[in-house]
Amino acid sequence: MRSVLRSLAASLTGALLLAASSTQAGTATATLSATVQVEASCRVGDLTLDFGQYRSGQNSPAVTQGRIRISQCAVGSVRVELDGGGSGKVTARKLGGPSGATLNYQLYKDSARTKIFGRGSRGKTVTIGSSGSASVLVVGVIPAGQTAVPGTYTDTVHITVTF
């Protein structure tokens, strides 16, 4: 009789397990996407340095200066760097003129014209105060004594502000 009861119990357990597995709930999956547009927390303005006129072979350098304007920044420090312009070399900048002519020039980060303004260690760290803005001096110099053909000479230097 015990073996019949065991057989009956085993059959009932199997039937219950089969019934339970056939009534399980199904699953479905989907995704949730989240997006945000983060705006730059600093703005930098363009700067044009106008040397005026340079006479071929003139005895004195042409010097000009301007300020890079930085605004809408959080309080703290930003790093300002200038690339080498068309020459690709911070230490050997050139203004390009007519028929491939060039004039050497340089950009400095100090009014004494002793510190070349460039990338890396030649960049400049600027502190942004509570106003959220700052201006950075740039001094441009075309050395004296260069022979050049008449015409307009230009270069484009990219300003990078890292915040």
VMD Tcl script that draws the C-alpha trace (Angstrom):
set ca {
  {0.00 0.00 0.00}
  {2.86 2.36 0.76}
  {4.26 1.90 -2.71}
  {0.86 2.72 -4.22}
  {0.65 5.87 -2.09}
  {4.17 6.87 -3.09}
  {3.31 6.32 -6.73}
  {0.14 8.34 -6.37}
  {2.04 11.18 -4.57}
  {4.74 11.23 -7.25}
  {2.11 11.39 -10.00}
  {0.27 14.25 -8.27}
  {3.54 16.17 -7.74}
  {4.45 15.76 -11.42}
  {1.01 16.92 -12.50}
  {1.18 19.99 -10.25}
  {4.62 20.91 -11.58}
  {3.40 20.53 -15.16}
  {0.35 22.67 -14.43}
  {2.46 25.37 -12.72}
  {4.93 25.60 -15.60}
  {2.20 25.98 -18.21}
  {0.59 28.93 -16.38}
  {3.71 31.11 -15.84}
  {3.43 34.79 -16.86}
  {5.24 35.94 -20.04}
  {7.81 38.75 -20.30}
  {8.33 41.62 -22.71}
  {11.21 44.07 -22.97}
  {11.66 47.64 -24.23}
  {14.15 50.46 -23.82}
  {14.02 53.87 -22.20}
  {16.15 56.59 -23.83}
  {17.32 59.68 -21.97}
  {18.89 62.71 -23.71}
  {20.12 66.17 -22.83}
  {21.78 68.90 -24.87}
  {24.71 70.33 -22.91}
  {25.69 73.83 -23.93}
  {29.20 75.18 -23.66}
  {29.69 77.03 -20.42}
  {32.20 79.44 -21.98}
  {32.16 81.56 -25.09}
  {35.18 83.03 -26.84}
  {35.10 85.94 -29.27}
  {37.04 86.37 -32.49}
  {39.95 88.79 -32.51}
  {41.48 90.71 -35.42}
  {44.97 92.14 -35.00}
  {45.50 94.95 -37.50}
  {49.15 95.87 -37.98}
  {48.25 98.80 -40.21}
  {50.97 99.37 -42.82}
  {54.42 97.84 -43.04}
  {57.01 99.17 -45.46}
  {59.40 96.66 -46.98}
  {62.65 96.78 -45.00}
  {61.38 99.26 -42.42}
  {63.71 99.94 -39.48}
  {61.24 99.37 -36.66}
  {58.92 96.47 -35.89}
  {55.18 96.78 -36.48}
  {53.44 96.19 -33.17}
  {49.75 95.84 -32.37}
  {47.68 94.35 -29.60}
  {44.19 93.16 -28.84}
  {42.21 91.16 -26.32}
  {40.54 87.78 -26.60}
  {37.15 88.13 -24.88}
  {35.90 85.15 -22.87}
  {32.38 85.25 -21.42}
  {29.58 83.20 -19.86}
  {31.99 80.96 -17.96}
  {31.70 79.42 -14.54}
  {33.97 80.79 -11.82}
  {37.35 79.07 -11.98}
  {40.26 78.72 -14.36}
  {40.31 78.33 -18.13}
  {43.22 77.56 -20.42}
  {43.72 79.70 -23.54}
  {45.91 78.42 -26.38}
  {46.76 79.68 -29.88}
  {47.89 77.42 -32.72}
  {50.64 78.13 -35.24}
  {48.31 79.48 -37.92}
  {49.09 78.73 -41.55}
  {52.72 77.83 -40.84}
  {51.64 75.25 -38.28}
  {54.52 76.37 -36.07}
  {53.94 78.50 -32.99}
  {57.59 79.58 -33.01}
  {57.65 80.48 -36.72}
  {54.38 82.19 -37.62}
  {54.03 83.67 -41.09}
  {51.61 86.06 -42.72}
  {50.86 84.90 -46.27}
  {50.83 87.48 -49.05}
  {50.67 87.82 -52.84}
  {52.17 85.07 -55.01}
  {53.30 83.02 -52.00}
  {55.21 85.88 -50.34}
  {55.42 85.77 -46.54}
  {56.23 88.02 -43.61}
  {57.44 86.59 -40.30}
  {55.46 87.65 -37.27}
  {54.89 86.54 -33.71}
  {52.17 86.61 -31.04}
  {53.03 87.19 -27.40}
  {51.06 86.84 -24.17}
  {52.88 89.69 -22.41}
  {53.36 93.37 -23.23}
  {57.16 93.00 -22.84}
  {56.99 90.57 -25.81}
  {59.10 87.92 -24.11}
  {56.59 85.03 -23.88}
  {55.31 83.50 -27.14}
  {51.59 82.74 -27.04}
  {50.97 79.17 -28.19}
  {49.94 75.71 -27.03}
  {50.88 73.63 -24.02}
  {53.32 75.48 -21.77}
  {53.02 78.48 -24.12}
  {49.30 78.79 -23.42}
  {47.87 80.95 -20.69}
  {45.73 80.07 -17.67}
  {43.14 82.73 -16.88}
  {41.01 83.06 -13.74}
  {37.31 83.66 -14.32}
  {35.75 85.73 -11.54}
  {32.16 86.21 -10.49}
  {31.37 88.20 -13.65}
  {31.91 85.03 -15.70}
  {34.19 86.84 -18.12}
  {37.81 87.74 -18.76}
  {39.96 89.24 -21.46}
  {43.35 87.98 -22.53}
  {46.05 90.23 -23.97}
  {47.62 89.27 -27.30}
  {50.53 91.33 -28.65}
  {51.48 90.94 -32.30}
  {54.87 91.88 -33.76}
  {56.20 91.95 -37.31}
  {60.00 92.23 -36.93}
  {61.84 95.09 -38.61}
  {64.00 94.72 -41.70}
  {61.93 92.24 -43.70}
  {61.78 92.67 -47.46}
  {58.29 92.09 -48.81}
  {56.33 92.60 -52.02}
  {53.41 95.04 -51.78}
  {49.98 93.60 -51.01}
  {47.81 92.28 -48.20}
  {49.22 89.63 -45.87}
  {47.02 87.49 -43.59}
  {47.06 84.49 -41.30}
  {44.36 82.66 -39.35}
  {45.23 81.46 -35.87}
  {42.78 79.23 -33.99}
  {41.96 80.09 -30.38}
  {41.16 77.21 -28.04}
  {39.66 77.79 -24.58}
  {39.59 74.72 -22.34}
  {37.31 74.97 -19.32}
}
mol new
graphics top color blue
foreach p $ca { graphics top sphere $p radius 0.5 }
foreach p [lrange $ca 0 end-1] q [lrange $ca 1 end] { graphics top cylinder $p $q radius 0.2 }
display resetview
